[in-house]
């Protein structure tokens, strides 16, 4: 019994003394409770520390992330700027390369042009020297031939005037065919022959429409009489013509080649076709601009004043001289084909220049430019 009671005793976990089993269980329970409390407290402390550490880490992470994002943004901006700088550099490099290439190309082209000009200048000098040498040789022959031709022309002119004086009513200055050939689109008519007055009538046409009429007296007479112009002017009124031309070798005192008398234009027979062309051009221009009758009369007077002026007569004479020179050049074409064409080209350019000035002045009169 005593042994059983002793057997139920246990040692105290704290002091080692013998205590009852009940006491031991109570002590052990308290110990377990205390251990559990301490364990829970320790675990709570650990959790609190972990939470604080986690908060610290998260705060640091957020700060680091924000810093990294800012750094990344700056790096992106720097990258974009670097790209822009690279693009600008590439552009400037390309422009500089193109400018250098263009400058080099211009330099080379300038050198080529300069070289070509020098070569052409040398060729011109050689050609001019050869041309001058040939011209010196040809000049003597031309002078001799020209003198003979002038003598022959003078003789023929004298014979023509003598013939006209003997047969004043014979018509050997017929420009009918010349006018038809020169102005094929117009209608050139022969009028019934009389003692005096117009013998040719020209209907000027433009795109099939009649722009006006020109009456011409082409009779060969041996002298000048005022009645010739008076009769032709009456015929102009009768035929309702816009202009009247009297072809004659004899002019009123103090006049020659081209002048006006009693609203009639007096002109050398060799200039009839050319004068018709000038009047025709003015008539077509008036038709195109649809001028009134009063405006046509005013333009006609201004036109007559211009074409009978000394300045215009000089230009008209220049065209005749140039045309004669062209004919002279054509005579030598067989012998010196290349030289003749060179001279011919120069004369044609001069002729075109003079004729262009004539046409321009006529257009200025018709269009009203230069009116005071």
Secondary structure, DSSP 8 states (H G I E B T S, - for coil): -HHHHHHTEEE-TTT--EEEHHHHHHHHHHHHHHHHHHHHHHHHHHHHHHHHHHHHHHHHHHHHHHHHHHHHHHHHHHHHHHHHHHHHHHHHHHHHHHHHHHHHHHHHHHHHHHHHHHHHHHHHHHHHHHHHHHHHHHHHHHHHHHHHHHHHHHHHHHHHHHHHHH-TT------HHHHHHH-TTSEEEE----SSS--EEEEEEETTEEEEEEEEE----SS--HHHHHHHHHHHHHTT-SEEEEE-S---TT--SEEEETTEEEE-GGGHHHHHHHHHHHHHHHHHHT--HHHHHHHHHHHHHHHTSHHHHHHHHHHHHHHHHHHHHHHTTTT-HHHHHHHHHHHHHHHHHHHHHHHHHHHHHHHTTT--
